[in-house]
Amino acid sequence: MKLKKRVPRWLKRLDLVKAELKGVRFPRTAEEGLRQCAMLSTTGLRLLRESIRNSQPGASEEEIEMEMRRLLARFSQADARWVARWRKERALYFGR
């Protein structure tokens, strides 16, 4: 008796993905995409600064700036560790 190949879950629900993506407006040009990316980065940094300011109410601007640098450095280190682990796993599974 032959085994039937199972259809991946994401492929079964492709119609839901299509319906969800219809409501999303993608950038028409690369310039527009870069502009959106810059706006999102600026907004993210502003929100990070506000959250630090709220968590440390008596902190000066220099202290807030230093804490932002520390957090961004930690995020960068975490990303570097993730990329290194991902490369090892990729080599293990895909032989590259």
C-alpha positions in Angstrom: 0.0 0.0 0.0 1.4 3.4 -1.0 1.6 6.2 1.6 -0.1 9.4 0.6 2.0 12.5 0.8 0.6 15.0 3.3 -0.1 18.5 2.1 1.7 21.2 4.2 -0.6 23.1 6.5 0.3 26.5 5.0 -0.7 25.2 1.6 -4.0 23.9 2.8 -4.8 27.4 4.0 -3.5 29.3 1.1 -6.9 31.0 0.5 -6.7 32.5 4.0 -3.2 33.9 3.2 -4.4 35.3 -0.1 -7.4 37.0 1.6 -5.2 38.5 4.3 -2.6 39.8 1.8 -5.3 41.5 -0.3 -5.8 44.0 2.5 -2.1 44.9 2.7 -0.7 47.7 0.5 2.9 47.0 -0.5 5.3 49.7 -1.6 5.2 50.4 -5.4 8.8 51.4 -5.7 12.1 50.7 -3.9 12.2 54.4 -2.8 8.8 54.2 -1.2 9.8 51.0 0.5 13.0 52.6 1.9 11.0 55.6 3.1 8.6 53.3 4.9 11.5 51.4 6.5 13.1 54.6 7.7 9.7 55.8 9.2 9.3 52.4 11.0 12.9 52.6 12.4 12.4 56.2 13.6 9.1 55.2 15.3 10.7 52.1 16.9 13.5 54.1 18.3 11.1 56.8 19.6 9.0 54.1 21.3 12.2 52.5 22.8 13.3 55.9 24.2 9.8 56.5 25.7 9.7 53.1 27.3 13.1 53.7 28.9 12.0 57.2 30.1 8.9 55.7 31.6 10.8 52.9 33.4 13.4 55.3 34.7 11.5 58.5 35.6 14.3 60.5 37.2 16.9 59.7 34.5 18.7 62.4 32.6 18.9 62.5 28.8 22.5 61.2 28.9 21.4 58.3 31.1 18.5 57.5 28.7 20.8 57.7 25.7 23.3 55.4 27.5 20.6 52.9 28.3 19.4 52.9 24.7 23.0 52.2 23.5 23.3 49.3 25.9 20.0 47.8 24.8 20.8 48.2 21.1 24.2 46.6 21.7 22.5 43.7 23.5 20.0 43.3 20.6 22.9 43.3 18.1 24.7 40.6 20.1 21.6 38.5 20.3 21.2 38.9 16.5 24.8 37.8 15.9 24.3 34.7 18.1 21.1 33.9 16.2 22.8 34.2 12.8 25.7 32.0 13.9 23.3 29.3 15.2 21.1 29.6 12.1 24.2 29.1 9.8 25.2 26.0 11.7 21.6 24.6 11.5 21.4 25.5 7.8 24.6 23.7 7.1 23.4 20.7 9.1 20.1 20.4 7.3 20.9 21.7 3.8 24.6 20.9 3.5 25.8 24.4 2.8 
